[in-house]
Amino acid sequence: MTGGFENFGVRSDLADDVLLECGICWTRYDPAEGDVVAQIAPGTPFSALPDEWHCPNCDAPKAKFMVIES
């Protein structure tokens, strides 16, 4: 078996209002709030974040974020 979880990338079928959490530092991305640090407007779904966006707390890439089950 080759590769690891890093090769899966970011899912494109996420609902616009889904909450995600960084798998490194547990920082949440809530689309309703956006990201003040990166000047991402409230209402921006995770799938619409730029490819270069990263965790505002620990600098982890988008691929490290996981869906929070409600």
BALUM-432763 format. One line per field, with one value per residue: residue number from 1; residue in one letter; x, y, z of N, C-alpha, C in turn. Coordinates in nm, 2 decimals. Example, Ala and Ser with C-alpha at 12.3 -4.5 7.8 and 13.67 -1.06 7.14 Angstrom:
BEGIN
seq	c(1  2)
type	c(A  S)
n.xx	c(1.32  1.28)
n.yy	c(-0.57  -0.22)
n.zz	c(0.78  0.71)
ca.xx	c(1.23  1.37)
ca.yy	c(-0.45  -0.11)
ca.zz	c(0.78  0.71)
c.xx	c(1.32  1.29)
c.yy	c(-0.33  0.00)
c.zz	c(0.78  0.79)
This chain:
BEGIN
seq	c(1  2  3  4  5  6  7  8  9  10  11  12  13  14  15  16  17  18  19  20  21  22  23  24  25  26  27  28  29  30  31  32  33  34  35  36  37  38  39  40  41  42  43  44  45  46  47  48  49  50  51  52  53  54  55  56  57  58  59  60  61  62  63  64  65  66  67  68  69  70)
type	c(M  T  G  G  F  E  N  F  G  V  R  S  D  L  A  D  D  V  L  L  E  C  G  I  C  W  T  R  Y  D  P  A  E  G  D  V  V  A  Q  I  A  P  G  T  P  F  S  A  L  P  D  E  W  H  C  P  N  C  D  A  P  K  A  K  F  M  V  I  E  S)
n.xx	c(0.08  0.06  0.12  -0.06  -0.30  -0.28  -0.30  -0.56  -0.69  -0.92  -1.26  -1.51  -1.78  -1.91  -2.16  -2.27  -2.30  -2.16  -1.97  -1.62  -1.32  -0.99  -0.75  -0.52  -0.49  -0.75  -0.90  -1.19  -1.36  -1.62  -1.86  -2.05  -1.93  -1.69  -1.34  -1.17  -0.90  -0.78  -0.93  -1.17  -1.49  -1.80  -2.03  -1.90  -1.85  -1.66  -1.57  -1.53  -1.32  -0.99  -0.73  -0.49  -0.55  -0.52  -0.51  -0.60  -0.48  -0.27  -0.15  -0.20  -0.28  -0.58  -0.65  -0.62  -0.84  -1.14  -1.48  -1.72  -1.92  -2.27)
n.yy	c(-0.12  0.22  0.57  0.80  0.93  1.19  1.20  1.20  1.45  1.74  1.69  1.75  1.74  1.85  1.98  2.32  2.43  2.28  2.20  2.21  2.06  2.12  1.86  1.87  2.07  2.11  2.34  2.50  2.54  2.74  2.79  2.99  3.19  3.24  3.33  3.54  3.60  3.53  3.69  3.59  3.60  3.59  3.32  3.18  2.88  2.58  2.45  2.65  2.79  2.93  2.74  2.77  2.83  2.79  2.64  2.88  2.88  2.67  2.65  2.43  2.25  2.26  1.99  1.86  1.91  1.79  1.67  1.76  1.56  1.59)
n.zz	c(0.00  -0.08  -0.01  0.21  0.43  0.36  0.08  0.01  -0.01  -0.01  0.04  -0.21  -0.19  0.03  0.25  0.24  0.50  0.68  0.97  1.04  1.17  1.27  1.25  1.38  1.58  1.67  1.61  1.50  1.19  1.10  0.87  0.89  1.04  0.91  0.85  1.03  1.05  0.80  0.65  0.54  0.44  0.64  0.60  0.40  0.25  0.34  0.11  -0.07  0.01  -0.05  -0.22  -0.09  0.16  0.52  0.85  1.09  1.34  1.37  1.12  0.96  0.66  0.44  0.40  0.64  0.78  0.94  0.91  1.15  1.32  1.39)
ca.xx	c(0.00  0.14  0.05  -0.13  -0.42  -0.25  -0.33  -0.70  -0.73  -1.04  -1.38  -1.59  -1.93  -1.95  -2.27  -2.22  -2.30  -2.09  -1.86  -1.50  -1.22  -0.85  -0.71  -0.39  -0.51  -0.89  -0.96  -1.31  -1.40  -1.76  -1.89  -2.13  -1.84  -1.58  -1.21  -1.13  -0.75  -0.75  -1.03  -1.27  -1.62  -1.90  -2.11  -1.81  -1.84  -1.53  -1.53  -1.50  -1.19  -0.88  -0.65  -0.37  -0.60  -0.47  -0.56  -0.55  -0.41  -0.15  -0.10  -0.22  -0.35  -0.72  -0.67  -0.62  -0.97  -1.24  -1.62  -1.77  -2.06  -2.36)
ca.yy	c(0.00  0.34  0.69  0.80  1.01  1.32  1.19  1.21  1.59  1.79  1.65  1.85  1.71  1.89  2.08  2.45  2.47  2.18  2.25  2.12  2.08  2.08  1.74  1.89  2.16  2.11  2.46  2.48  2.63  2.75  2.88  3.11  3.29  3.27  3.33  3.68  3.61  3.53  3.78  3.51  3.65  3.50  3.26  3.12  2.74  2.53  2.41  2.77  2.85  2.92  2.62  2.80  2.86  2.70  2.67  3.01  2.85  2.60  2.65  2.30  2.27  2.22  1.85  1.81  1.93  1.68  1.70  1.74  1.50  1.65)
ca.zz	c(0.00  -0.09  0.03  0.34  0.43  0.29  -0.06  -0.02  -0.04  0.05  -0.03  -0.27  -0.17  0.16  0.25  0.26  0.64  0.76  1.06  1.02  1.28  1.24  1.31  1.45  1.70  1.70  1.57  1.41  1.08  1.09  0.76  0.93  1.09  0.82  0.91  1.04  1.03  0.66  0.58  0.48  0.48  0.70  0.49  0.30  0.28  0.34  -0.02  -0.14  0.06  -0.15  -0.20  0.00  0.30  0.62  0.98  1.14  1.47  1.36  0.99  0.89  0.53  0.44  0.40  0.77  0.85  0.94  0.94  1.28  1.32  1.49)
c.xx	c(0.09  0.05  -0.01  -0.25  -0.40  -0.29  -0.48  -0.75  -0.86  -1.16  -1.45  -1.74  -1.98  -2.06  -2.21  -2.22  -2.23  -1.98  -1.74  -1.40  -1.09  -0.81  -0.58  -0.42  -0.65  -0.96  -1.08  -1.32  -1.55  -1.79  -1.97  -2.04  -1.72  -1.44  -1.16  -0.98  -0.72  -0.85  -1.12  -1.41  -1.71  -1.99  -2.03  -1.80  -1.70  -1.48  -1.50  -1.38  -1.08  -0.79  -0.54  -0.42  -0.55  -0.53  -0.51  -0.47  -0.28  -0.09  -0.12  -0.30  -0.50  -0.74  -0.67  -0.75  -1.07  -1.38  -1.65  -1.91  -2.14  -2.46)
c.yy	c(0.12  0.46  0.68  0.89  1.14  1.32  1.20  1.35  1.63  1.74  1.77  1.84  1.76  1.99  2.21  2.49  2.38  2.25  2.15  2.16  2.04  1.96  1.75  1.96  2.17  2.25  2.44  2.58  2.63  2.84  3.00  3.22  3.33  3.26  3.48  3.70  3.61  3.61  3.71  3.56  3.55  3.45  3.19  2.97  2.69  2.50  2.53  2.84  2.83  2.80  2.65  2.84  2.75  2.73  2.80  2.99  2.78  2.59  2.52  2.33  2.22  2.07  1.79  1.84  1.82  1.73  1.67  1.68  1.56  1.55)
c.zz	c(0.00  -0.05  0.17  0.32  0.36  0.14  -0.09  -0.05  0.03  -0.03  -0.09  -0.26  -0.03  0.16  0.29  0.41  0.73  0.84  1.04  1.14  1.23  1.31  1.39  1.58  1.74  1.68  1.48  1.30  1.07  0.98  0.79  0.99  1.00  0.89  0.91  1.01  0.89  0.58  0.49  0.53  0.55  0.59  0.39  0.34  0.27  0.20  -0.11  -0.09  -0.04  -0.12  -0.10  0.14  0.39  0.75  1.04  1.28  1.45  1.22  0.91  0.76  0.54  0.45  0.54  0.85  0.83  0.97  1.08  1.27  1.43  1.54)
